[in-house]
């Protein structure tokens, strides 16, 4: 009995060494895992040093903040069709009937309005009426585009308006006004 008691309290040198090693092992393992974790995270964030990536980054850094776009002011404006205008602008309200707008293709909604006549509808569409904003809220729409959109919508609601003809490009200055008189110079040269 005495022997076994002594064994319980007095550890052999071997046991001491084992317990010291075991005690050190746990924190060492923890440190090792933390180091591995940090190295792993760093590896993921390694910068891409390829020439391609460098060029991309440079271009991004030196990109101009204002871009020049060459627009030809004399280029003929392409007027949108009624459907294009409707899809782009008018449908946001007239597609669903939002704000009480007459709904697209609803004869009930459009019947009474069509009765006012095309000119009145167009005037209201261009100038706005109650919740209907002038030109549907898009100032860039021309009168012709508005007219086409009104015809497109009204016809879908039961009207049979005719689409307005495409506007003829403003005739530059009449040729006769610019052309110098055939004998102009000759006349001036005469004494
Ligand atoms: C912000 C919503 C909104 C947009 C966008 C909009 N409308 Fe309207 N529109 C309305 C509302 C609301 C009415 C009903 C106004 C009323 O009679 O009180 C209306 C009515 C009309 C009418 C009938 C006017 C009348 O006299 O009865 C026409 C025509 C019309 N819109 C054309 C257009 C066209 C064309 C576009 C696109 C260029 C357009 N709307 C875009 C809300 C809109």
Boltz pocket constraint, residues with backbone or C-beta under 6 A from the ligand:
constraints:
  - pocket:
      binder: B
      contacts: [[A, 85], [A, 86], [A, 89], [A, 90], [A, 91], [A, 92], [A, 93], [A, 94], [A, 98], [A, 99], [A, 100], [A, 101], [A, 102], [A, 113], [A, 116], [A, 120], [A, 121], [A, 122], [A, 124], [A, 125], [A, 129], [A, 130], [A, 131], [A, 132], [A, 133], [A, 135], [A, 136], [A, 137], [A, 141], [A, 146], [A, 149], [A, 150], [A, 153]]
      max_distance: 6.0
